[in-house]
Structure formats: structure tokens, C-alpha cells
């Protein structure tokens, strides 16, 4: 899908404003494509708007506009993000499955043992290849940690009512919750072990706190003091909220830092592809998909944070209904925009319906808006986005085995 002609000039101006000098233009193009725009498509002496116009036209011609626009989405503000998606919906709507992209790439790769000529060529690139492997693993680890807490939060919040249509709150089952916490700790320990030492220590800190809470709950169950067990669950819920948001930031940062460029140097099977250009395209088309999925994931986390704020307002800890109005309309706009990224889906239609209902309740000063059903709907949508990103990260990590084999083959 090409850039909308009606929005092309507006998009050009906005990107020219975002990328404030030639160095930033050059870095953005290199990050997206691996090439130098001032060698291939434009001139550094031209006005920046003309440079961006040349770059976008060139990328459109090659079907690569999504690569640069996803980079812009990741660093731009909300207004620019809206413009990018309006001008080129494929940046966030109907993203290609990473599983299929990775399968195509693996089909083309020439596995070890490598011919001597290939080993000699790759040897100077070995550090870059190792760095690519570390970044793939880091992204997978942080996404796994985030998923551990997100699944646990859903289990503690909704329990066995998670899949039901009821919006009725159910008191958590302490024994069932203990099992969920223990399982989350075990999975989190495995994920943290994939990180480098300093990063792992940070994650182990909250995992240990979660384990302590589990031990406390285990003791209260043995003592038959269910009330104390519920207090411990509240502490767990608070820990989850703090670290879930932080880990979401780590996931997005890891996705932005992800550099797969070195993989373009790997030897490929000429029987499976026409040229190195096709192989390089297959490699570089991966990052914008993963980064876009991570951005959608981050936007859902932002929406969840908005719900937390509104809940505090309604509970009276942050003021009355008057204080509810502004954050509600900000959250409503964000949810409805996210719904536009999934056109025609049931959840999008339900989100529109609930948004109207809550706004109507807000108009009645005697009525207290009810967020529970709306929050549950968006929670499940966030969970779906979470699962999709985890699937993408797991698919991406499939590259690591053949990559490790190549690194062993070319030597230390």
C-alpha cells in the first residue's frame, strides 16, 4: 500500500520537522534500509523537505516505505503517529506475520558447515553477528518477563471469570492464586537467566519479592487466615502494576535497539532466491514488523495506565467526578484510535458502544460511570496484543539456532 497522495506533502513536512538535520536524515534512512540516502537517492545540499520527498518516493518505488515510516512512528509524537497511520495504514494495520517472514528467511539461509570462502568473509563480521544474537535474545527475554506478569495480573484480577461474559467481580481464590504466582516466578526465572548479568539482577529483585509474597501466602493458607492472604495478594498486585509498565518500556526499547543488519551478511542458498537483494529484503523487512507490534503493545500499556488513573479517581483517592472528565476523554480517544487499527472486529464495535455509554453516564452528574466491563474488554485486547508480540519474539528467536551454528563454525 503506497502513501496516500492526499497526505503525502503533509507527511513530508512533518518528517522534515522531526528529522532536524542531515545527520538525523542519514541515520534514519540507514537504520531503516542500511543504505546512505546521500549516495543513493538525494542530495544533502537540498532543502530538508525536498530530501524527505525524494526518500519517500524512492522507498515507495521499491516497496520499502513501511521501513522508514515505522522508524518515524517509534520516535515521533502522537500527532505525527496519527498522520503516519492515516497516510500509510500498513505501518500498524494488518501487519505481516513474523512467523512467515522468519520461515522464509530460514528457508534461504545456508546452514553450517560453511565453505572456507564464506568463513573468511564472515570472520570480520562475527562481533556484529553476536550482537544481533544478543539483541534478539534480549527482546525475547523482556517480552517473556512482561508476559509472565501480564498473565498473572489477568488471573488475579479476573480469575476463572476471565473467559466469561459476566462483569461481576469475584473474590480471588487464594490457593489458586498461589499456584499462579509460583508458576509466574518459575517462568520469570527462566527468562531472566537469558539476560546479561546486570540486567538479570534488576529482574531477579522483583522475582524474589514475588517469591517472598508466595511464601507468605503459603503460610497464611497453612494457618487458615484468608484475610492475611488477601492482603499479600494486594501487595502482589501493586508489584505487578509497577513492573509491568517498566517492562513494557524495556520491551519497546529492545525492539528499537534491535539490529538485524549483520544478518544480511550471512550466506544464502542461491537455489532458493534470485539475488542478495532479495535475501537482504527478507532480513530488513523483519524489524519494522516487530517494532510496529511493540509500538501497538506500548499503546495498549498506555491505555491500561489510563484505566488505573480513572479507577483511582472513581475510588475517591484522586478527587471527584469532575476530575474524571479530562483523563476519560483522553483515554476514550486512545481506545477508539486503537480500535481503528482493527477495523471490523467485534471488540472495536463493542469499544465504540461502551465509550458512548460511559460518556452518557458522565453527562448525568448524578450517575457514577462504570468502567469494569469496558476495562475488561480492553484488558483482553491488551492480552491479545501481548500474545501476538510474544509469538513474534518467539518466531524471531528461531533465527538464533542457525546463527549460533554459523558463529561456532567461523570460530572465536
FISEKE-99702 format. One record per residue (C-alpha): y, x, z; residue number from 1. Coordinates in pm, 1 decimal. Each point is the difference from the previous one (the first is absolute). Example, Ala and Ser with C-alpha at 12.3 -4.5 7.8 and 13.67 -1.06 7.14 Angstrom:
<nodes>
+----------+----------+----------+-----+
|    north |     east |       up | seq |
+----------+----------+----------+-----+
|   -450.0 |   1230.0 |    780.0 |   1 |
|    344.0 |    137.0 |    -66.0 |   2 |
+----------+----------+----------+-----+
</nodes>
This chain:
<nodes>
+----------+----------+----------+-----+
|    north |     east |       up | seq |
+----------+----------+----------+-----+
|      0.0 |      0.0 |      0.0 |   1 |
|    331.6 |    154.3 |   -109.9 |   2 |
|    325.7 |    -12.2 |    192.9 |   3 |
|    188.7 |   -325.8 |    -44.1 |   4 |
|    267.0 |     55.5 |   -269.2 |   5 |
|    235.9 |   -232.1 |    188.5 |   6 |
|    -21.3 |    219.1 |    312.5 |   7 |
|    -35.3 |    340.3 |   -166.7 |   8 |
|    366.0 |    102.5 |     33.7 |   9 |
|     27.5 |   -124.3 |    359.3 |  10 |
|   -313.5 |    194.8 |     88.2 |  11 |
|    131.5 |    311.2 |   -172.8 |  12 |
|    325.4 |    -12.0 |    197.0 |  13 |
|   -178.1 |    -59.9 |    329.2 |  14 |
|   -238.4 |    294.1 |    -47.6 |  15 |
|    288.1 |    222.4 |   -111.7 |  16 |
|    174.5 |    -87.6 |    326.7 |  17 |
|   -314.6 |     69.9 |    203.2 |  18 |
|    -67.7 |    338.0 |   -163.2 |  19 |
|    334.8 |    158.2 |     70.1 |  20 |
|    -28.8 |    330.5 |   -187.4 |  21 |
|   -203.2 |    182.6 |   -264.2 |  22 |
|   -231.8 |    154.7 |    258.0 |  23 |
|    -99.5 |   -342.4 |    130.6 |  24 |
|    -54.1 |   -130.2 |   -353.3 |  25 |
|   -214.9 |    301.4 |    -79.8 |  26 |
|   -201.1 |    -27.4 |    322.7 |  27 |
|    -62.6 |   -372.4 |    -49.9 |  28 |
|   -122.2 |     46.6 |   -356.1 |  29 |
|   -219.2 |    295.0 |     96.9 |  30 |
|   -145.9 |   -189.7 |    294.8 |  31 |
|    -83.9 |   -292.8 |   -226.7 |  32 |
|   -122.0 |    181.1 |   -309.8 |  33 |
|    -37.2 |    370.7 |     75.0 |  34 |
|    245.1 |     85.8 |   -278.3 |  35 |
|    361.4 |    115.0 |    -20.4 |  36 |
|    228.4 |   -271.1 |   -143.2 |  37 |
|    249.7 |    259.8 |   -118.0 |  38 |
|   -261.1 |    164.3 |   -218.4 |  39 |
|   -161.4 |   -314.6 |   -138.3 |  40 |
|    229.5 |   -301.8 |     -8.0 |  41 |
|    364.0 |     50.6 |     95.2 |  42 |
|    284.9 |    245.3 |     56.6 |  43 |
|    140.5 |    100.6 |    341.8 |  44 |
|    353.4 |      3.3 |   -144.8 |  45 |
|     -9.1 |   -370.6 |    -84.0 |  46 |
|    139.8 |   -262.2 |    241.0 |  47 |
|   -265.4 |    -91.6 |    254.0 |  48 |
|    -21.5 |   -359.0 |   -123.9 |  49 |
|    -77.4 |    124.2 |   -350.9 |  50 |
|   -264.6 |    236.5 |    142.0 |  51 |
|   -172.4 |   -287.3 |    182.7 |  52 |
|     17.4 |   -217.6 |   -311.6 |  53 |
|   -165.0 |    275.6 |   -207.0 |  54 |
|   -267.9 |     50.7 |    267.5 |  55 |
|    -86.8 |   -369.6 |     33.3 |  56 |
|    -17.4 |    -46.6 |   -377.8 |  57 |
|   -229.3 |    302.3 |    -31.3 |  58 |
|   -227.5 |   -118.2 |    282.1 |  59 |
|    -15.4 |   -350.8 |   -146.0 |  60 |
|   -110.7 |    142.2 |   -331.6 |  61 |
|   -291.9 |    179.5 |    169.4 |  62 |
|    -88.0 |   -286.1 |    237.0 |  63 |
|    102.9 |    206.0 |    303.2 |  64 |
|    307.1 |   -188.0 |    125.6 |  65 |
|   -196.3 |   -123.8 |    303.0 |  66 |
|    -39.6 |    358.8 |    121.7 |  67 |
|    373.0 |     64.3 |     41.6 |  68 |
|     86.5 |   -353.3 |    111.7 |  69 |
|   -258.0 |     15.0 |    279.8 |  70 |
|    163.0 |    322.0 |    119.2 |  71 |
|    335.4 |   -181.9 |     -4.5 |  72 |
|   -150.9 |   -289.1 |    198.3 |  73 |
|   -117.6 |    243.0 |    266.6 |  74 |
|    341.6 |    160.3 |     57.9 |  75 |
|    240.2 |   -282.0 |    -92.3 |  76 |
|    157.6 |   -266.6 |    218.7 |  77 |
|    -93.1 |   -367.6 |      9.0 |  78 |
|    249.0 |   -100.1 |   -270.0 |  79 |
|   -130.8 |    263.0 |   -240.4 |  80 |
|   -358.4 |    -94.1 |     83.5 |  81 |
|     69.2 |   -360.6 |    -96.7 |  82 |
|    158.9 |    111.5 |   -326.9 |  83 |
|   -291.0 |    229.3 |    -91.5 |  84 |
|   -257.0 |   -275.6 |     54.1 |  85 |
|    210.3 |   -253.9 |   -191.1 |  86 |
|     40.9 |    242.4 |   -291.0 |  87 |
|   -359.5 |    122.5 |     -1.1 |  88 |
|   -235.3 |   -221.6 |    206.1 |  89 |
|   -301.4 |    223.4 |    -66.5 |  90 |
|    137.1 |    245.9 |    256.5 |  91 |
|   -118.5 |   -229.7 |    281.5 |  92 |
|   -165.1 |   -303.4 |   -163.1 |  93 |
|   -356.9 |     11.5 |   -136.1 |  94 |
|    -57.0 |    366.4 |     83.6 |  95 |
|   -302.2 |    159.6 |   -167.7 |  96 |
|   -308.5 |     48.5 |    220.6 |  97 |
|    -14.7 |    358.1 |    127.5 |  98 |
|   -379.9 |    -25.1 |      3.5 |  99 |
|     -3.4 |    -35.9 |   -378.9 | 100 |
|    257.3 |    277.0 |    -45.7 | 101 |
|   -202.4 |    240.1 |    215.4 | 102 |
|   -326.5 |    -93.9 |   -174.6 | 103 |
|    160.3 |     81.6 |   -335.1 | 104 |
|    124.1 |    333.7 |    129.4 | 105 |
|   -335.9 |     96.0 |    150.7 | 106 |
|   -168.5 |    -87.2 |   -327.1 | 107 |
|    218.7 |    254.8 |   -177.1 | 108 |
|    -29.9 |    282.2 |    253.4 | 109 |
|   -222.6 |    294.5 |    -79.6 | 110 |
|   -197.0 |     68.3 |    316.1 | 111 |
|   -108.8 |    331.6 |    151.7 | 112 |
|   -146.0 |    247.3 |    -77.5 | 113 |
|    290.0 |     97.4 |   -221.9 | 114 |
|      3.4 |    236.6 |   -296.3 | 115 |
|    143.2 |    342.1 |     88.0 | 116 |
|    306.9 |    -63.2 |   -215.8 | 117 |
|     77.7 |   -317.0 |    195.7 | 118 |
|    -43.6 |    178.7 |    334.4 | 119 |
|    242.1 |    274.3 |   -100.7 | 120 |
|    254.5 |   -255.8 |   -112.8 | 121 |
|    -27.4 |   -205.4 |    320.1 | 122 |
|     -1.4 |    288.2 |    248.3 | 123 |
|    382.6 |     34.1 |     14.7 | 124 |
|     21.1 |   -378.9 |     53.4 | 125 |
|   -244.8 |    -13.1 |    291.6 | 126 |
|    267.4 |    -38.1 |    271.6 | 127 |
|    163.0 |   -288.0 |   -186.9 | 128 |
|   -339.4 |   -165.5 |    -38.7 | 129 |
|    -73.0 |     43.5 |    371.5 | 130 |
|    338.0 |   -153.0 |     80.3 | 131 |
|    -79.7 |   -299.6 |   -220.2 | 132 |
|   -328.1 |    -41.7 |    187.7 | 133 |
|    178.8 |     17.6 |    337.5 | 134 |
|    256.6 |   -259.2 |   -106.4 | 135 |
|   -267.8 |   -240.8 |   -122.6 | 136 |
|   -182.8 |     40.6 |    332.3 | 137 |
|    320.7 |    -41.0 |    202.9 | 138 |
|     82.1 |   -327.8 |   -172.9 | 139 |
|   -352.9 |   -127.4 |     53.0 | 140 |
|      6.1 |    100.2 |    368.5 | 141 |
|    331.6 |   -167.4 |     80.4 | 142 |
|    -97.7 |   -314.5 |   -189.0 | 143 |
|   -330.0 |    -10.6 |    190.1 | 144 |
|    182.9 |     36.8 |    332.3 | 145 |
|    244.0 |   -274.5 |    -92.3 | 146 |
|   -284.5 |   -228.6 |   -104.0 | 147 |
|   -181.1 |     57.7 |    332.0 | 148 |
|    300.8 |   -128.3 |    192.4 | 149 |
|     82.6 |   -277.6 |   -245.3 | 150 |
|   -351.8 |   -145.5 |     12.9 | 151 |
|      1.6 |     30.9 |    377.7 | 152 |
|    335.5 |   -176.9 |     22.6 | 153 |
|   -127.2 |   -288.7 |   -209.9 | 154 |
|   -314.8 |    -29.9 |    208.5 | 155 |
|    194.4 |     -2.6 |    325.9 | 156 |
|    266.2 |   -236.8 |   -131.5 | 157 |
|   -220.1 |   -257.0 |   -169.2 | 158 |
|   -355.2 |     80.3 |    101.9 | 159 |
|   -258.8 |   -230.2 |   -151.6 | 160 |
|    275.7 |   -232.1 |   -126.2 | 161 |
|    106.7 |    262.1 |   -253.9 | 162 |
|   -179.8 |   -164.6 |   -290.2 | 163 |
|     67.4 |   -359.6 |    107.5 | 164 |
|    281.8 |   -229.5 |   -104.4 | 165 |
|    102.8 |    -84.3 |    355.7 | 166 |
|    323.9 |    139.9 |    136.1 | 167 |
|   -101.1 |    -65.6 |    360.8 | 168 |
|     23.0 |    305.4 |    222.1 | 169 |
|   -327.2 |    104.1 |    165.4 | 170 |
|    -23.1 |    212.9 |    313.9 | 171 |
|   -170.2 |    328.9 |    -93.4 | 172 |
|   -361.8 |     56.9 |     96.3 | 173 |
|     25.9 |    311.1 |    220.0 | 174 |
|   -356.8 |    119.4 |    -59.5 | 175 |
|     30.0 |    -49.5 |   -376.9 | 176 |
|    337.9 |    174.0 |      3.0 | 177 |
|   -150.8 |    296.8 |    186.2 | 178 |
|   -255.8 |     45.4 |   -278.0 | 179 |
|    275.0 |    -19.2 |   -261.8 | 180 |
|    204.3 |    266.0 |    184.0 | 181 |
|   -299.0 |    231.3 |     36.4 | 182 |
|    -82.9 |    -32.6 |   -369.8 | 183 |
|    363.2 |     68.3 |    -94.5 | 184 |
|      3.1 |    313.4 |    218.1 | 185 |
|   -317.8 |    132.7 |   -159.4 | 186 |
|    132.1 |    -52.4 |   -352.9 | 187 |
|    338.8 |    144.9 |     90.8 | 188 |
|   -160.9 |    315.9 |    140.7 | 189 |
|   -179.5 |     54.3 |   -331.2 | 190 |
|    322.3 |    -46.3 |   -196.8 | 191 |
|    207.2 |    227.8 |    226.8 | 192 |
|   -258.7 |    276.6 |    -44.9 | 193 |
|     98.8 |     16.2 |   -368.7 | 194 |
|    357.0 |    101.7 |     82.9 | 195 |
|    129.4 |    350.1 |     60.9 | 196 |
|      9.4 |    105.9 |    366.8 | 197 |
|    364.1 |    -81.7 |     86.7 | 198 |
|    -11.5 |   -341.0 |   -166.0 | 199 |
|   -338.6 |    -78.2 |    152.2 | 200 |
|    132.1 |     68.9 |    352.8 | 201 |
|    269.5 |   -264.3 |    -42.9 | 202 |
|   -254.5 |   -261.9 |   -103.1 | 203 |
|   -250.7 |     98.3 |    267.4 | 204 |
|    266.0 |    -69.6 |    262.7 | 205 |
|     11.4 |   -375.0 |    -69.5 | 206 |
|   -374.0 |    -15.7 |    -67.8 | 207 |
|    -56.8 |    141.3 |    350.1 | 208 |
|    238.4 |   -260.6 |    143.0 | 209 |
|   -198.2 |   -269.9 |   -179.6 | 210 |
|   -322.5 |    141.0 |    142.6 | 211 |
|    151.5 |     -7.9 |    350.7 | 212 |
|     91.2 |   -364.9 |    -48.9 | 213 |
|   -354.3 |    -70.9 |   -113.2 | 214 |
|   -134.7 |    167.2 |    313.8 | 215 |
|    236.0 |   -208.8 |    213.6 | 216 |
|   -111.7 |   -321.6 |   -169.9 | 217 |
|   -363.2 |    102.1 |     45.5 | 218 |
|     62.9 |     42.7 |    374.6 | 219 |
|    170.3 |   -339.7 |     30.0 | 220 |
|   -288.4 |   -169.6 |   -177.8 | 221 |
|   -241.2 |    161.7 |    244.3 | 222 |
|    219.2 |   -119.0 |    288.5 | 223 |
|     31.9 |   -347.8 |   -147.9 | 224 |
|    382.0 |     15.9 |      2.7 | 225 |
|     89.7 |   -156.1 |   -332.7 | 226 |
|    375.6 |    -12.3 |     74.1 | 227 |
|     21.9 |    378.3 |     33.6 | 228 |
|   -195.2 |     30.2 |   -323.3 | 229 |
|    260.7 |   -214.7 |   -178.1 | 230 |
|    276.3 |    224.7 |    135.6 | 231 |
|   -179.0 |    300.7 |   -149.5 | 232 |
|    -24.2 |   -184.0 |   -332.9 | 233 |
|    375.4 |    -55.5 |      7.1 | 234 |
|     46.1 |    375.8 |     46.1 | 235 |
|   -229.5 |     60.1 |   -296.3 | 236 |
|    201.9 |   -245.6 |   -210.3 | 237 |
|    320.3 |    189.4 |     82.4 | 238 |
|   -158.8 |    333.8 |    -90.4 | 239 |
|   -117.8 |   -146.1 |   -331.0 | 240 |
|    347.1 |   -129.1 |    -92.7 | 241 |
|    162.4 |    338.1 |     62.4 | 242 |
|   -252.0 |    211.4 |   -186.2 | 243 |
|    -71.9 |   -247.2 |   -279.7 | 244 |
|    360.1 |     20.9 |   -119.7 | 245 |
|      4.4 |    379.7 |     42.1 | 246 |
|   -324.4 |     45.1 |   -191.9 | 247 |
|    131.3 |   -221.3 |   -276.7 | 248 |
|    282.6 |    249.3 |    -40.1 | 249 |
|   -250.5 |    286.4 |     -7.9 | 250 |
|   -199.6 |   -175.9 |   -271.3 | 251 |
|    308.9 |    -48.9 |   -215.3 | 252 |
|    112.8 |    360.1 |     55.0 | 253 |
|   -347.5 |    128.4 |    -90.6 | 254 |
|      3.2 |   -211.4 |   -316.8 | 255 |
|    340.9 |    140.6 |    -97.2 | 256 |
|   -113.3 |    357.2 |     69.1 | 257 |
|   -319.1 |    -47.1 |   -198.5 | 258 |
|     -3.0 |    252.2 |   -282.7 | 259 |
|   -279.0 |    -24.5 |   -253.7 | 260 |
|    165.8 |    220.1 |   -261.9 | 261 |
|   -238.7 |    290.0 |     64.9 | 262 |
|   -291.1 |   -224.0 |   -104.7 | 263 |
|    128.8 |      8.5 |   -357.2 | 264 |
|   -120.3 |    362.0 |     -8.6 | 265 |
|   -362.3 |    -95.6 |     65.1 | 266 |
|   -234.9 |     44.7 |   -296.5 | 267 |
|    -93.3 |   -323.8 |   -171.3 | 268 |
|   -280.3 |   -105.0 |   -230.4 | 269 |
|    125.9 |      1.5 |   -357.7 | 270 |
|   -279.9 |   -239.7 |    -94.8 | 271 |
|    155.1 |   -263.7 |    228.0 | 272 |
|    364.4 |     29.8 |   -101.7 | 273 |
|    210.7 |     84.8 |   -301.1 | 274 |
|    239.7 |    251.3 |    150.8 | 275 |
|    142.7 |    158.0 |    313.7 | 276 |
|    289.6 |   -244.9 |    -30.5 | 277 |
|   -236.7 |   -293.7 |     54.1 | 278 |
|   -156.3 |    173.0 |    300.5 | 279 |
|    341.3 |     81.6 |    148.7 | 280 |
|    109.8 |   -361.1 |    -49.5 | 281 |
|   -306.2 |   -118.8 |    192.5 | 282 |
|     88.7 |    232.8 |    289.5 | 283 |
|    370.7 |    -81.8 |     14.9 | 284 |
|    -51.0 |   -374.1 |    -31.3 | 285 |
|   -169.7 |      2.4 |    340.9 | 286 |
|    291.6 |     84.6 |    228.7 | 287 |
|    239.6 |   -278.2 |   -105.0 | 288 |
|   -273.6 |   -255.4 |     66.3 | 289 |
|    -76.3 |    136.1 |    347.0 | 290 |
|    369.3 |     43.5 |     83.1 | 291 |
|     84.4 |   -353.9 |   -113.6 | 292 |
|   -284.7 |   -140.6 |    208.1 | 293 |
|    122.2 |    201.0 |    300.6 | 294 |
|    350.8 |   -137.3 |    -52.0 | 295 |
|   -128.0 |   -359.6 |     -3.6 | 296 |
|   -193.2 |     83.1 |    315.3 | 297 |
|    318.2 |    133.8 |    162.6 | 298 |
|    191.7 |   -315.0 |    -97.8 | 299 |
|   -266.1 |   -212.8 |    168.6 | 300 |
|     28.8 |    215.7 |    311.9 | 301 |
|    377.4 |    -54.5 |     -7.2 | 302 |
|    -62.8 |   -374.3 |    -18.4 | 303 |
|   -234.9 |     22.6 |    299.2 | 304 |
|    270.0 |    184.4 |    193.9 | 305 |
|    236.0 |   -284.2 |    -89.0 | 306 |
|   -241.4 |   -252.2 |    147.8 | 307 |
|    -16.2 |    201.6 |    321.3 | 308 |
|    379.0 |    -19.2 |     28.5 | 309 |
|      4.7 |   -376.1 |    -60.8 | 310 |
|   -274.6 |    -58.4 |    253.6 | 311 |
|    205.1 |    180.6 |    265.2 | 312 |
|    298.6 |   -220.0 |    -83.5 | 313 |
|   -204.1 |   -318.1 |     32.0 | 314 |
|   -151.1 |    120.7 |    325.7 | 315 |
|    351.4 |     31.3 |    138.4 | 316 |
|    -12.1 |    375.3 |     55.9 | 317 |
|    265.4 |     67.3 |   -265.3 | 318 |
|    219.0 |   -308.4 |     17.3 | 319 |
|     -1.0 |   -360.1 |   -122.9 | 320 |
|    -59.4 |   -178.8 |   -328.8 | 321 |
|    341.4 |    107.4 |   -129.2 | 322 |
|   -119.8 |    358.8 |      0.8 | 323 |
|   -305.7 |   -108.5 |   -197.8 | 324 |
|    192.7 |   -106.1 |   -311.7 | 325 |
|     97.3 |    330.7 |   -159.3 | 326 |
|   -331.7 |    187.6 |     49.6 | 327 |
|   -185.1 |   -312.4 |   -116.4 | 328 |
|    182.0 |    -20.1 |   -331.9 | 329 |
|    -45.8 |    374.7 |    -52.4 | 330 |
|   -374.0 |    -32.4 |     67.8 | 331 |
|    -26.3 |   -312.1 |   -214.4 | 332 |
|    159.2 |    182.4 |   -296.3 | 333 |
|   -241.1 |    292.0 |     43.1 | 334 |
|   -308.9 |   -223.7 |     16.1 | 335 |
|    105.8 |   -207.1 |   -301.4 | 336 |
|     66.3 |    320.6 |   -195.7 | 337 |
|   -348.5 |    123.8 |     89.5 | 338 |
|   -132.6 |   -336.2 |   -116.9 | 339 |
|    159.2 |     65.1 |   -341.3 | 340 |
|   -220.7 |    309.6 |    -28.3 | 341 |
|   -307.6 |   -227.8 |     14.7 | 342 |
|    101.8 |   -281.9 |   -234.2 | 343 |
|   -221.3 |   -306.2 |    -13.9 | 344 |
|   -200.2 |     83.1 |    313.5 | 345 |
|    -72.3 |   -255.3 |    269.9 | 346 |
|    159.8 |    207.8 |    273.0 | 347 |
|    325.6 |     28.9 |   -197.0 | 348 |
|     24.6 |   -377.2 |    -32.5 | 349 |
|    -78.4 |    -48.5 |    369.0 | 350 |
|    262.1 |    259.8 |     93.3 | 351 |
|    265.0 |   -196.4 |   -191.0 | 352 |
|   -108.0 |   -321.7 |    172.8 | 353 |
|      9.3 |    149.1 |    350.6 | 354 |
|    335.9 |    166.6 |    -68.4 | 355 |
|    154.4 |   -336.2 |    -82.2 | 356 |
|   -156.3 |   -162.5 |    305.8 | 357 |
|    129.8 |    267.3 |    238.8 | 358 |
|    347.6 |    -11.5 |   -155.0 | 359 |
|     -0.2 |   -378.2 |     45.9 | 360 |
|   -103.5 |     41.8 |    364.0 | 361 |
|    279.3 |    252.0 |     45.7 | 362 |
|    251.7 |   -250.4 |   -138.7 | 363 |
|    -93.1 |   -234.7 |    283.0 | 364 |
|    160.3 |    162.0 |    302.0 | 365 |
|   -230.2 |   -193.1 |    232.3 | 366 |
|   -312.9 |    133.4 |   -170.2 | 367 |
|   -156.3 |    335.4 |     81.1 | 368 |
|   -142.5 |    159.3 |   -317.3 | 369 |
|   -374.2 |     63.8 |      3.7 | 370 |
|   -102.6 |    331.3 |   -155.3 | 371 |
|   -367.1 |     15.5 |     89.7 | 372 |
|   -153.0 |   -145.4 |   -318.7 | 373 |
|    246.5 |    186.6 |   -220.4 | 374 |
|    -65.8 |    323.9 |    187.6 | 375 |
|   -375.3 |    -42.9 |    -30.4 | 376 |
|     32.4 |    -50.1 |   -376.6 | 377 |
|    205.6 |    316.1 |    -44.1 | 378 |
|   -226.3 |    191.7 |    238.7 | 379 |
|   -297.3 |    -76.6 |   -223.5 | 380 |
|    200.9 |    100.1 |   -308.7 | 381 |
|     92.8 |    328.1 |    169.6 | 382 |
|   -366.2 |     48.6 |     80.5 | 383 |
|    -89.6 |    -54.3 |   -368.2 | 384 |
|    262.8 |    257.3 |   -103.5 | 385 |
|   -137.4 |    233.5 |    266.0 | 386 |
|   -355.6 |    -37.1 |   -129.8 | 387 |
|    110.9 |     59.0 |   -359.1 | 388 |
|    184.5 |    319.7 |     90.3 | 389 |
|   -298.8 |    121.9 |    202.7 | 390 |
|   -221.7 |    -66.4 |   -303.3 | 391 |
|    241.4 |    198.3 |   -217.6 | 392 |
|     -0.1 |    292.8 |    243.1 | 393 |
|   -380.5 |     -6.8 |     19.8 | 394 |
|    -23.6 |     -1.4 |   -379.5 | 395 |
|    246.1 |    286.7 |    -25.4 | 396 |
|   -203.1 |    201.4 |    249.0 | 397 |
|   -298.3 |    -12.8 |   -237.0 | 398 |
|    179.8 |    276.5 |   -191.0 | 399 |
|    -42.8 |    229.1 |    299.0 | 400 |
|   -372.8 |     69.8 |    -44.8 | 401 |
|     22.4 |    133.0 |   -357.8 | 402 |
|    323.0 |    176.1 |     91.4 | 403 |
|   -169.7 |    175.0 |    293.6 | 404 |
|   -285.9 |    104.1 |   -229.2 | 405 |
|    245.0 |    154.4 |   -244.7 | 406 |
|    182.7 |    183.4 |    280.7 | 407 |
|   -327.5 |    144.2 |    127.8 | 408 |
|    -94.0 |    101.8 |   -351.0 | 409 |
|    323.0 |    189.9 |    -72.4 | 410 |
|    -15.7 |    186.6 |    331.8 | 411 |
|    226.7 |     60.2 |    303.8 | 412 |
+----------+----------+----------+-----+
</nodes>
